[in-house]
């Protein structure tokens, strides 16, 4: 890089004309006649020759000292600065600092950890003059960007900043800054694990971006990638398998130990030998009747990263699901056989001629089983249950009137009634989670009669080969599901197929009030938690080891939606409480993105550095952000050295006048 000398106050350089003053004084002194008396005129010539020869070089030295002193003094006030590079960047009066305070910078390398990030940010603050306006942004959004800080106050804020279990994408950061309407120097301090999209800052040329990557050495880390129950239908009082996928970053030969704790008690151990693999599977058996499944903990014996060695799960016991079948004389018996002999379900059969609205209003799932007519009472009861968040499955009869179906919002027309084979299921659809051990596209599918064509399908779960819907969620308010074929054996082989039981169970379980995921991640801002009657209209609180949290909450259908800002929740178990009484447990874990340490490709940083408004500050053992700014942007100020030199020449002038 080429050295570049600039003057921050170039107008002061006009003061160099002041060097004419000592020159004029010098010339004036040469013309002035001095009278000198001597006792003997004969010595006059000799004295004159000696005085002139001695005074002439001294006066020239005095003149040089005066010229240099004035010149250096003017240059000092012009604030000369020495910079490296050919860029024309200058410090702005407003600075926005983003500090990535996620847990990924918690490795064992102290040279490239979160403390280094804070030190670099502090040095950048010191490089700016007093009066600069600072704004601070971190992953928890705890500091409002609308709040301005001075140099002293923003430095104090940095000392109080702690790491949290939340990450932000560069898009989120950019959106936050844009929403605040801020313009200036934007510093991004992060490890930039290969998860950042820099397109937004490439396009934003209205700001100067300084990217400060804290890139740690490669850290070999082992963590739980995924945990799930083998049988998603069963928990609590049923035997089950807890399946784990354990992942590591690199292919080092490594053996780790796992510990399974249930309700604070050691339940099982295992040894994981990765060999040459990055992922290893393991399963723990959970016997029937195991208590304390609301608080399950899997611990890993790993020295890579310490913050993700504990993985929390909560397997809440299922309450019985209330299923009501509405039938008439033409209804087949498949629904009764499916739900009546299963301890998960509280099953009730109700004749369509003798409906009990109070009982219907308490159902989690209502199955309308091949009715030929829909009474007004039934339509009203189904509408009320759908609006309150319940689920309804309608299995039509061939003689069902389309006008009755349309009263429920099901728009159909009679179809060809030809038997057609069903398509392979969409294995990505959540309804098939846990149904198949391995997705097999060769599975033999059932046939069914295309009796009805559904015109307002919102989501197809099963379809015919001709593309028509067989099982679909109807596009309307509430969870209304519709089969386009009757269940009689003359119309379909679906009721004898392996898909029938799990799909019907899934639809029933989806209506259950206490069915929840076994874990969430601590950076999830929206949590969908199944509703319970005891929670309706109540303020729900999460109570954990670090204290209580009352998230924003609202009801939607059969779920409670919790809104939790990032950085508020930490990994661990939280009790779902109302006024101190617990109604369940929820588990949070560190996001996988924090555990999978993957340093950014330096080639990406090199490409970014080619943009005029983007500067990448490469940190190494000899460089830091403050040194980079001093050398390339702020520059090294030379005014103090020039002022000292000016005083030196003034002092030299005094010595020459006094003693020579």
C-alpha positions as CSV (number, residue, x, y, z in Angstrom):
1,X,0.0,0.0,0.0
2,X,1.2,3.5,-0.8
3,X,1.7,6.1,1.9
4,X,-0.5,9.2,1.5
5,X,-0.2,12.5,3.3
6,X,-3.4,14.6,3.6
7,X,-4.3,17.8,5.5
8,X,-7.5,17.8,7.4
9,X,-7.6,21.7,7.5
10,X,-6.0,22.6,4.1
11,X,-7.2,26.2,4.2
12,X,-4.7,26.9,7.0
13,X,-1.9,26.3,4.5
14,X,-2.4,29.8,3.2
15,X,-0.6,30.8,6.4
16,X,2.6,29.7,4.8
17,X,2.7,33.2,3.3
18,X,3.7,34.3,6.8
19,X,7.3,33.1,6.1
20,X,7.7,36.4,4.2
21,X,7.7,38.2,7.6
22,X,11.1,36.9,8.8
23,X,12.5,37.4,5.3
24,X,11.3,41.1,5.3
25,X,12.7,41.5,8.8
26,X,16.0,40.1,7.7
27,X,16.3,42.4,4.7
28,X,15.3,45.4,6.8
29,X,18.1,44.7,9.3
30,X,20.7,44.5,6.4
31,X,19.8,48.1,5.3
32,X,19.8,49.6,8.8
33,X,23.1,51.6,9.7
34,X,24.6,51.1,13.1
35,X,26.8,53.8,14.7
36,X,29.7,52.5,16.7
37,X,32.3,54.6,18.6
38,X,36.0,53.6,18.8
39,X,38.8,55.4,20.7
40,X,41.1,54.9,17.8
41,X,39.9,55.5,14.3
42,X,42.7,53.3,13.0
43,X,40.9,50.2,14.2
44,X,37.6,51.0,12.4
45,X,38.4,49.2,9.2
46,X,39.5,46.1,11.0
47,X,36.5,45.9,13.3
48,X,34.1,46.5,10.5
49,X,35.6,43.6,8.5
50,X,35.5,41.2,11.5
51,X,31.9,42.1,12.5
52,X,30.5,41.7,9.0
53,X,32.2,38.3,8.5
54,X,30.9,37.0,11.9
55,X,27.3,38.4,11.7
56,X,26.4,37.3,8.2
57,X,26.1,33.5,8.7
58,X,24.5,33.9,12.1
59,X,21.8,36.1,10.7
60,X,21.2,33.6,7.9
61,X,20.8,30.8,10.6
62,X,18.3,33.0,12.5
63,X,16.4,33.5,9.2
64,X,16.3,29.8,8.5
65,X,15.1,29.0,12.0
66,X,12.4,31.6,11.8
67,X,11.2,30.4,8.4
68,X,11.2,26.8,9.6
69,X,9.4,27.6,12.8
70,X,6.6,29.6,11.0
71,X,6.3,26.9,8.3
72,X,6.1,24.0,10.8
73,X,3.6,25.9,13.0
74,X,1.3,26.5,10.0
75,X,1.6,22.9,8.9
76,X,0.7,21.7,12.4
77,X,-2.5,23.7,12.4
78,X,-3.3,22.3,9.0
79,X,-3.5,18.9,10.8
80,X,-1.4,16.7,8.5
81,X,-2.3,13.0,8.5
82,X,-0.4,10.1,7.1
83,X,-2.6,7.3,5.6
84,X,-2.0,4.0,4.0
85,X,-3.8,3.1,0.8
86,X,-5.5,5.1,-2.0
87,X,-9.0,5.1,-0.5
88,X,-10.9,8.3,0.2
89,X,-12.9,7.0,3.2
90,X,-13.3,9.3,6.1
91,X,-14.9,9.0,9.5
92,X,-18.5,9.9,9.7
93,X,-20.3,11.7,12.5
94,X,-22.6,8.8,13.2
95,X,-21.5,5.2,13.9
96,X,-23.6,2.1,14.1
97,X,-22.0,-0.9,15.9
98,X,-23.4,-4.4,15.5
99,X,-21.9,-7.0,17.8
100,X,-22.7,-10.7,17.3
101,X,-23.1,-11.8,20.9
102,X,-24.2,-15.4,20.1
103,X,-22.6,-18.4,21.6
104,X,-20.5,-19.5,18.6
105,X,-17.6,-17.3,19.8
106,X,-17.3,-19.4,23.0
107,X,-14.5,-21.7,21.8
108,X,-11.2,-22.5,23.5
109,X,-9.2,-20.0,21.5
110,X,-9.0,-16.8,23.6
111,X,-7.4,-14.8,20.8
112,X,-10.6,-15.2,18.7
113,X,-13.5,-15.2,21.1
114,X,-16.2,-12.9,22.3
115,X,-13.8,-10.9,24.5
116,X,-11.6,-10.2,21.5
117,X,-14.7,-8.9,19.6
118,X,-15.6,-6.5,22.5
119,X,-12.0,-5.3,22.6
120,X,-11.9,-4.5,18.9
121,X,-15.2,-2.7,19.1
122,X,-13.9,-0.6,22.1
123,X,-10.8,0.3,20.1
124,X,-12.9,1.5,17.2
125,X,-14.9,3.8,19.5
126,X,-11.7,5.4,20.7
127,X,-10.6,6.1,17.1
128,X,-13.5,8.5,16.7
129,X,-13.4,12.1,17.9
130,X,-15.6,13.4,20.8
131,X,-19.0,14.4,19.7
132,X,-19.5,11.4,17.5
133,X,-23.0,9.8,17.8
134,X,-22.9,6.1,18.5
135,X,-25.7,3.5,18.1
136,X,-25.4,-0.1,19.4
137,X,-27.1,-3.2,18.0
138,X,-26.8,-6.8,19.4
139,X,-28.7,-10.1,18.8
140,X,-31.1,-9.5,21.7
141,X,-32.2,-6.1,20.4
142,X,-31.9,-4.9,24.0
143,X,-30.6,-1.5,22.9
144,X,-32.9,0.7,20.8
145,X,-31.1,2.0,17.7
146,X,-33.0,5.2,18.2
147,X,-30.9,5.8,21.4
148,X,-27.7,7.8,20.8
149,X,-24.6,7.2,22.9
150,X,-21.5,9.2,23.5
151,X,-18.0,7.6,23.4
152,X,-18.0,7.1,27.2
153,X,-21.6,5.7,27.4
154,X,-21.3,3.3,24.5
155,X,-18.1,2.0,26.0
156,X,-19.9,1.3,29.2
157,X,-22.6,-0.5,27.3
158,X,-20.0,-2.8,25.7
159,X,-18.7,-3.8,29.1
160,X,-22.2,-5.0,30.2
161,X,-22.9,-7.0,27.0
162,X,-23.3,-10.7,27.5
163,X,-23.5,-13.6,25.2
164,X,-27.0,-15.0,24.5
165,X,-28.5,-18.1,22.8
166,X,-29.7,-16.2,19.8
167,X,-28.3,-15.5,16.4
168,X,-29.2,-12.9,13.7
169,X,-28.8,-13.1,9.9
170,X,-27.3,-10.2,8.1
171,X,-30.6,-9.6,6.5
172,X,-32.2,-9.1,10.0
173,X,-29.5,-6.7,11.0
174,X,-29.8,-4.7,7.8
175,X,-33.6,-4.5,8.1
176,X,-33.3,-3.3,11.7
177,X,-30.8,-0.5,10.7
178,X,-32.9,0.5,7.7
179,X,-36.1,0.7,9.8
180,X,-34.3,3.1,12.2
181,X,-33.4,5.3,9.2
182,X,-29.7,5.6,10.2
183,X,-26.9,6.5,7.9
184,X,-23.2,6.5,8.7
185,X,-20.3,4.2,9.4
186,X,-21.7,0.7,10.1
187,X,-19.4,-1.8,11.8
188,X,-20.3,-5.5,11.8
189,X,-18.4,-7.6,14.4
190,X,-19.1,-11.3,14.0
191,X,-17.5,-14.7,13.3
192,X,-19.7,-14.7,10.1
193,X,-20.1,-18.5,10.1
194,X,-21.0,-19.5,6.5
195,X,-24.6,-18.4,7.1
196,X,-24.5,-14.8,6.1
197,X,-25.9,-13.3,2.9
198,X,-24.1,-10.1,2.1
199,X,-26.3,-9.2,-0.9
200,X,-28.1,-6.5,1.1
201,X,-24.9,-4.6,2.1
202,X,-23.5,-4.9,-1.5
203,X,-26.6,-3.0,-2.7
204,X,-26.6,-0.4,0.1
205,X,-24.1,2.2,-1.1
206,X,-25.5,5.0,1.1
207,X,-23.5,3.7,4.1
208,X,-19.8,2.8,4.7
209,X,-19.6,-0.8,5.9
210,X,-16.7,-2.1,7.9
211,X,-16.7,-5.9,8.3
212,X,-14.6,-7.0,11.2
213,X,-14.5,-10.9,11.1
214,X,-13.4,-12.7,14.3
215,X,-12.5,-16.0,12.7
216,X,-11.5,-18.6,15.3
217,X,-9.5,-21.7,14.6
218,X,-11.3,-24.8,13.6
219,X,-13.1,-26.3,16.7
220,X,-14.0,-30.0,16.7
221,X,-17.4,-30.1,18.3
222,X,-20.0,-32.8,19.0
223,X,-23.7,-32.0,19.5
224,X,-27.2,-33.5,19.2
225,X,-28.4,-32.8,15.7
226,X,-31.9,-34.3,16.1
227,X,-34.0,-36.1,18.7
228,X,-37.4,-37.7,18.2
229,X,-39.6,-40.5,19.4
230,X,-39.9,-43.6,17.2
231,X,-43.6,-43.7,17.6
232,X,-44.9,-40.2,17.5
233,X,-48.4,-41.4,18.6
234,X,-47.3,-42.7,21.9
235,X,-45.7,-41.2,25.0
236,X,-46.0,-41.5,28.8
237,X,-47.6,-44.8,29.5
238,X,-46.3,-46.6,26.4
239,X,-43.0,-48.2,25.6
240,X,-41.1,-46.1,23.1
241,X,-37.6,-45.4,21.7
242,X,-35.9,-42.0,21.9
243,X,-33.8,-41.7,18.8
244,X,-30.8,-39.4,18.5
245,X,-28.7,-38.2,15.7
246,X,-25.3,-37.1,17.1
247,X,-23.1,-35.0,14.8
248,X,-19.5,-33.7,14.9
249,X,-17.8,-31.0,12.8
250,X,-14.7,-32.7,11.5
251,X,-13.6,-36.3,10.8
252,X,-11.2,-36.6,13.7
253,X,-11.2,-40.0,15.3
254,X,-13.4,-39.4,18.2
255,X,-15.4,-41.4,20.8
256,X,-17.8,-39.6,23.1
257,X,-20.1,-40.7,25.9
258,X,-23.8,-40.0,26.2
259,X,-25.8,-39.9,29.4
260,X,-29.6,-40.0,29.6
261,X,-31.2,-38.4,32.6
262,X,-34.9,-38.5,33.3
263,X,-36.3,-36.3,36.0
264,X,-32.8,-35.7,37.5
265,X,-31.9,-39.4,37.7
266,X,-29.3,-41.2,35.5
267,X,-31.3,-43.5,33.2
268,X,-28.8,-44.9,30.7
269,X,-25.3,-44.4,29.2
270,X,-23.9,-45.0,25.7
271,X,-20.6,-44.8,23.9
272,X,-20.6,-43.2,20.4
273,X,-17.8,-44.2,18.1
274,X,-17.9,-42.0,15.0
275,X,-15.2,-43.8,13.1
276,X,-15.1,-42.1,9.7
277,X,-18.6,-40.7,9.9
278,X,-19.8,-37.3,10.8
279,X,-23.2,-38.5,12.1
280,X,-24.0,-41.5,14.3
281,X,-27.4,-42.7,15.3
282,X,-28.3,-44.0,18.8
283,X,-31.5,-44.9,20.5
284,X,-32.5,-45.1,24.2
285,X,-35.4,-47.4,25.1
286,X,-38.0,-45.8,27.4
287,X,-40.0,-48.6,29.1
288,X,-43.7,-48.5,29.7
289,X,-44.7,-46.5,32.7
290,X,-41.5,-44.4,33.0
291,X,-42.2,-41.4,35.1
292,X,-40.7,-37.9,34.9
293,X,-40.6,-37.8,31.1
294,X,-41.5,-34.1,31.2
295,X,-37.8,-33.4,32.1
296,X,-35.4,-35.4,29.9
297,X,-31.8,-34.5,29.6
298,X,-29.1,-36.0,27.2
299,X,-25.5,-35.0,28.1
300,X,-22.5,-35.3,25.9
301,X,-18.9,-35.8,27.2
302,X,-17.2,-33.3,24.8
303,X,-14.5,-30.7,25.4
304,X,-15.0,-28.9,22.1
305,X,-17.7,-26.4,22.9
306,X,-19.1,-26.5,26.4
307,X,-22.4,-24.6,25.9
308,X,-24.1,-27.3,23.8
309,X,-23.2,-30.4,25.7
310,X,-26.7,-30.6,27.3
311,X,-29.8,-31.3,25.2
312,X,-33.2,-30.9,26.8
313,X,-36.4,-32.7,25.9
314,X,-39.9,-32.7,27.3
315,X,-42.3,-35.7,26.6
316,X,-45.6,-34.6,28.0
317,X,-48.1,-37.4,28.8
318,X,-51.1,-37.4,26.5
319,X,-54.6,-36.9,27.8
320,X,-57.3,-39.0,26.2
321,X,-58.5,-37.5,23.0
322,X,-62.3,-37.2,22.8
323,X,-63.5,-38.6,19.5
324,X,-67.2,-38.5,18.5
325,X,-68.6,-40.5,15.6
326,X,-71.8,-39.2,14.0
327,X,-73.5,-42.2,12.3
328,X,-76.7,-43.4,10.8
329,X,-78.0,-46.8,9.6
330,X,-75.8,-46.7,6.4
331,X,-72.5,-46.0,8.2
332,X,-69.8,-48.7,8.1
333,X,-68.1,-49.8,11.4
334,X,-64.5,-48.8,10.5
335,X,-64.4,-45.7,12.7
336,X,-65.7,-47.5,15.8
337,X,-63.2,-50.3,15.4
338,X,-60.4,-47.8,15.0
339,X,-61.0,-45.6,18.1
340,X,-63.1,-47.6,20.5
341,X,-60.5,-50.1,21.7
342,X,-57.6,-47.7,22.2
343,X,-56.7,-46.2,25.5
344,X,-55.5,-43.0,23.9
345,X,-59.1,-42.1,22.9
346,X,-62.3,-41.4,24.7
347,X,-64.7,-42.6,22.0
348,X,-68.4,-41.9,21.7
349,X,-70.9,-42.9,19.0
350,X,-73.8,-40.6,18.5
351,X,-76.8,-41.2,16.3
352,X,-77.4,-38.4,13.9
353,X,-81.0,-38.3,14.9
354,X,-80.3,-37.8,18.6
355,X,-77.5,-35.2,18.9
356,X,-76.2,-33.7,22.2
357,X,-74.8,-30.3,21.6
358,X,-73.1,-30.1,24.9
359,X,-71.2,-33.4,24.3
360,X,-70.3,-32.3,20.8
361,X,-68.9,-29.0,22.0
362,X,-66.4,-30.9,24.2
363,X,-65.0,-33.2,21.3
364,X,-61.5,-32.9,20.1
365,X,-62.5,-34.6,16.8
366,X,-65.9,-35.3,15.2
367,X,-66.1,-37.9,12.5
368,X,-69.2,-37.6,10.3
369,X,-69.4,-41.1,9.0
370,X,-71.3,-41.4,5.7
371,X,-74.5,-39.6,6.5
372,X,-77.0,-39.3,3.7
373,X,-78.6,-36.1,5.2
374,X,-77.3,-33.3,7.4
375,X,-79.8,-31.7,9.8
376,X,-79.7,-28.1,10.7
377,X,-78.7,-29.0,14.3
378,X,-75.8,-31.0,13.0
379,X,-74.6,-28.3,10.7
380,X,-74.8,-25.7,13.4
381,X,-73.0,-27.9,15.9
382,X,-70.2,-28.7,13.4
383,X,-69.8,-25.0,12.6
384,X,-69.5,-24.0,16.3
385,X,-66.9,-26.7,16.9
386,X,-64.8,-25.7,13.9
387,X,-64.9,-22.0,14.9
388,X,-63.8,-23.0,18.4
389,X,-60.7,-24.8,17.1
390,X,-62.0,-28.4,17.0
391,X,-61.4,-30.8,14.1
392,X,-64.0,-32.4,11.9
393,X,-63.6,-35.3,9.4
394,X,-66.4,-35.8,6.8
395,X,-66.6,-39.2,5.1
396,X,-69.4,-38.8,2.5
397,X,-71.8,-41.4,1.4
398,X,-72.5,-41.9,-2.3
399,X,-76.0,-40.6,-1.7
400,X,-75.0,-37.6,0.4
401,X,-76.4,-34.4,-1.2
402,X,-73.8,-31.9,-2.4
403,X,-76.1,-29.1,-1.1
404,X,-75.7,-30.5,2.5
405,X,-71.9,-30.5,2.1
406,X,-71.9,-27.0,0.8
407,X,-73.6,-25.8,4.0
408,X,-70.3,-26.8,5.7
409,X,-68.2,-25.0,3.2
410,X,-67.3,-28.2,1.2
411,X,-67.7,-27.4,-2.5
412,X,-68.0,-30.7,-4.5
413,X,-69.4,-32.1,-7.7
414,X,-70.2,-35.7,-8.4
415,X,-67.3,-37.5,-10.2
416,X,-66.8,-40.5,-12.5
417,X,-67.0,-43.1,-9.7
418,X,-64.2,-45.0,-11.3
419,X,-61.7,-46.9,-9.0
420,X,-58.3,-45.3,-9.3
421,X,-55.0,-46.0,-7.5
422,X,-53.7,-43.4,-5.0
423,X,-50.5,-41.5,-5.5
424,X,-47.4,-42.1,-3.3
425,X,-47.7,-40.0,-0.2
426,X,-45.6,-36.8,0.2
427,X,-43.1,-38.0,2.7
428,X,-42.3,-34.3,3.5
429,X,-45.8,-33.7,4.8
430,X,-45.8,-33.6,8.6
431,X,-48.8,-35.9,8.8
432,X,-46.6,-38.8,7.7
433,X,-43.8,-38.1,10.3
434,X,-43.2,-41.4,12.1
435,X,-45.4,-43.4,9.9
436,X,-42.7,-44.9,7.7
437,X,-39.3,-46.1,9.0
438,X,-37.8,-45.3,5.6
439,X,-39.5,-43.5,2.7
440,X,-40.3,-46.1,0.1
441,X,-41.6,-45.0,-3.2
442,X,-42.3,-48.6,-4.1
443,X,-45.0,-48.9,-1.5
444,X,-48.2,-50.5,-2.9
445,X,-51.0,-47.9,-2.7
446,X,-54.8,-48.6,-2.2
447,X,-57.5,-47.9,-4.7
448,X,-60.6,-45.8,-4.3
449,X,-63.6,-44.7,-6.2
450,X,-63.5,-41.1,-7.4
451,X,-66.9,-40.4,-6.1
452,X,-66.7,-36.7,-5.4
453,X,-64.4,-34.0,-6.8
454,X,-63.4,-31.4,-4.1
455,X,-63.3,-27.9,-5.6
456,X,-61.9,-25.9,-2.6
457,X,-59.0,-28.0,-1.3
458,X,-56.5,-26.0,0.8
459,X,-54.0,-28.9,1.3
460,X,-54.0,-32.4,-0.2
461,X,-52.8,-35.1,2.0
462,X,-53.6,-38.0,-0.3
463,X,-54.4,-37.8,-4.0
464,X,-55.4,-40.1,-6.9
465,X,-53.2,-40.9,-9.9
466,X,-55.3,-38.5,-11.9
467,X,-54.5,-35.6,-9.6
468,X,-57.8,-35.4,-7.8
469,X,-58.0,-35.1,-4.1
470,X,-58.7,-38.2,-1.9
471,X,-58.0,-36.7,1.5
472,X,-57.7,-32.9,1.8
473,X,-58.1,-30.1,4.2
474,X,-61.0,-27.9,3.1
475,X,-60.2,-24.2,2.4
476,X,-62.3,-22.6,5.1
477,X,-62.1,-21.5,8.7
478,X,-61.2,-24.3,11.1
479,X,-59.7,-27.8,10.6
480,X,-62.2,-29.5,8.3
481,X,-61.0,-32.6,6.5
482,X,-62.8,-34.4,3.6
483,X,-62.6,-37.8,2.0
484,X,-63.8,-37.9,-1.6
485,X,-64.8,-41.6,-1.4
486,X,-67.0,-43.6,1.0
487,X,-65.3,-46.1,3.3
488,X,-67.3,-49.1,2.1
489,X,-65.2,-51.9,0.7
490,X,-67.1,-51.7,-2.6
491,X,-65.7,-48.1,-2.9
492,X,-62.1,-48.4,-1.5
493,X,-59.4,-50.6,-0.2
494,X,-58.0,-47.8,1.9
495,X,-59.6,-49.0,5.1
496,X,-57.6,-52.2,4.8
497,X,-54.3,-50.5,3.9
498,X,-51.5,-49.8,6.3
499,X,-52.0,-46.0,5.8
500,X,-55.5,-46.0,7.2
501,X,-54.7,-46.3,10.9
502,X,-51.8,-43.9,11.2
503,X,-53.4,-41.2,9.1
504,X,-56.6,-41.3,11.1
505,X,-54.6,-41.3,14.3
506,X,-52.6,-38.4,13.1
507,X,-55.7,-36.4,12.4
508,X,-57.0,-37.2,15.8
509,X,-53.7,-36.4,17.6
510,X,-53.6,-33.1,15.7
511,X,-56.7,-32.0,17.6
512,X,-55.3,-33.0,21.0
513,X,-55.0,-30.2,23.5
514,X,-51.8,-31.5,25.2
515,X,-49.8,-32.7,22.2
516,X,-46.6,-30.7,21.8
517,X,-43.1,-30.9,20.3
518,X,-40.5,-32.6,22.4
519,X,-38.2,-29.6,22.2
520,X,-37.8,-26.1,20.7
521,X,-34.8,-23.9,20.0
522,X,-34.1,-20.9,22.1
523,X,-34.0,-18.5,19.2
524,X,-37.5,-19.4,18.0
525,X,-39.6,-16.3,18.3
526,X,-42.9,-18.0,17.7
527,X,-44.0,-21.0,19.6
528,X,-47.1,-22.9,18.7
529,X,-48.3,-24.8,21.9
530,X,-51.4,-26.9,22.0
531,X,-54.2,-25.4,24.1
532,X,-55.7,-26.8,27.2
533,X,-59.0,-25.9,28.7
534,X,-57.4,-24.8,31.9
535,X,-55.3,-22.2,29.9
536,X,-58.2,-20.5,28.1
537,X,-58.3,-16.8,29.0
538,X,-55.4,-17.1,31.5
539,X,-51.9,-15.5,31.5
540,X,-49.4,-18.2,30.9
541,X,-45.9,-17.9,32.4
542,X,-42.7,-19.9,31.6
543,X,-40.8,-20.6,34.8
544,X,-37.2,-21.8,34.6
545,X,-34.0,-21.9,36.6
546,X,-33.2,-18.3,35.5
547,X,-36.5,-16.9,36.5
548,X,-40.0,-16.4,35.1
549,X,-40.9,-15.2,31.6
550,X,-44.4,-14.0,30.5
551,X,-44.4,-14.0,26.7
552,X,-46.9,-12.3,24.5
553,X,-49.7,-14.9,23.8
554,X,-52.8,-15.3,21.8
555,X,-55.3,-18.0,21.0
556,X,-55.7,-19.4,17.4
557,X,-57.9,-22.4,16.9
558,X,-56.7,-25.2,19.2
559,X,-53.3,-23.6,19.8
560,X,-51.7,-20.9,22.0
561,X,-49.2,-18.8,20.1
562,X,-46.4,-17.5,22.2
563,X,-44.2,-14.6,20.9
564,X,-40.8,-14.6,22.6
565,X,-38.0,-12.1,21.6
566,X,-34.7,-13.6,20.8
567,X,-32.3,-13.8,23.7
568,X,-34.9,-14.0,26.4
569,X,-35.1,-17.8,26.7
570,X,-32.1,-19.9,27.6
571,X,-31.7,-23.6,27.1
572,X,-33.3,-25.8,29.7
573,X,-36.7,-26.9,31.0
574,X,-39.5,-24.4,31.6
575,X,-42.8,-25.1,33.4
576,X,-46.0,-23.8,31.7
577,X,-47.7,-22.2,34.7
578,X,-50.8,-20.2,35.5
579,X,-50.7,-18.5,38.9
580,X,-48.0,-20.8,40.1
581,X,-49.7,-24.0,39.0
582,X,-48.0,-26.1,36.4
583,X,-49.8,-27.4,33.3
584,X,-46.9,-28.9,31.4
585,X,-43.2,-28.5,30.6
586,X,-41.5,-27.1,27.5
587,X,-37.8,-27.7,26.6
588,X,-35.4,-25.3,24.8
589,X,-32.0,-25.9,23.3
590,X,-29.1,-24.0,21.8
591,X,-29.7,-23.5,18.0
592,X,-27.8,-26.0,15.8
593,X,-26.3,-23.1,13.9
594,X,-24.3,-22.1,16.9
595,X,-22.9,-25.7,17.4
596,X,-21.9,-26.3,13.8
597,X,-18.8,-24.0,13.8
598,X,-18.1,-23.3,10.1
599,X,-15.8,-20.4,9.5
600,X,-16.5,-18.1,6.6
601,X,-14.6,-18.6,3.4
602,X,-11.9,-15.9,3.2
603,X,-12.5,-15.7,-0.6
604,X,-15.9,-14.2,0.2
605,X,-14.3,-11.5,2.3
606,X,-11.8,-10.8,-0.5
607,X,-14.7,-10.3,-3.0
608,X,-16.5,-7.9,-0.6
609,X,-13.4,-5.8,-0.1
610,X,-13.6,-4.8,-3.8
611,X,-16.7,-2.7,-3.3
612,X,-15.9,1.0,-2.6
613,X,-18.3,1.2,0.3
614,X,-17.3,-2.0,2.0
615,X,-14.0,-2.4,3.9
616,X,-12.9,-5.7,5.4
617,X,-10.7,-5.3,8.4
618,X,-8.5,-8.4,8.5
619,X,-7.4,-9.1,12.0
620,X,-4.2,-11.0,12.7
621,X,-1.6,-11.1,15.4
622,X,-0.1,-7.8,14.2
623,X,-3.2,-6.0,13.2
624,X,-6.3,-4.8,14.9
625,X,-9.3,-2.7,14.0
626,X,-7.9,0.4,15.6
627,X,-4.6,0.1,13.8
628,X,-6.3,-0.5,10.6
629,X,-8.4,2.7,11.0
630,X,-5.4,4.7,12.1
631,X,-3.4,3.6,9.1
632,X,-6.1,3.6,6.4
633,X,-9.0,5.8,7.4
634,X,-8.3,8.0,10.4
635,X,-4.6,8.1,9.5
636,X,-1.6,8.9,11.8
637,X,-1.8,12.5,12.9
638,X,1.5,14.4,12.6
639,X,0.5,17.8,14.1
640,X,2.2,17.1,17.5
641,X,5.5,16.2,15.9
642,X,5.4,19.3,13.8
643,X,4.5,21.5,16.7
644,X,7.5,20.1,18.7
645,X,9.8,20.8,15.7
646,X,8.5,24.4,15.4
647,X,9.2,25.0,19.1
648,X,12.7,23.6,18.6
649,X,13.5,26.1,15.9
650,X,12.1,29.0,17.9
651,X,14.3,27.9,20.8
652,X,17.3,27.7,18.4
653,X,16.6,31.2,17.2
654,X,16.7,32.5,20.8
655,X,20.0,30.7,21.4
656,X,21.5,32.2,18.2
657,X,20.3,35.8,19.1
658,X,21.4,35.5,22.8
659,X,24.8,33.9,22.6
660,X,26.1,34.4,19.1
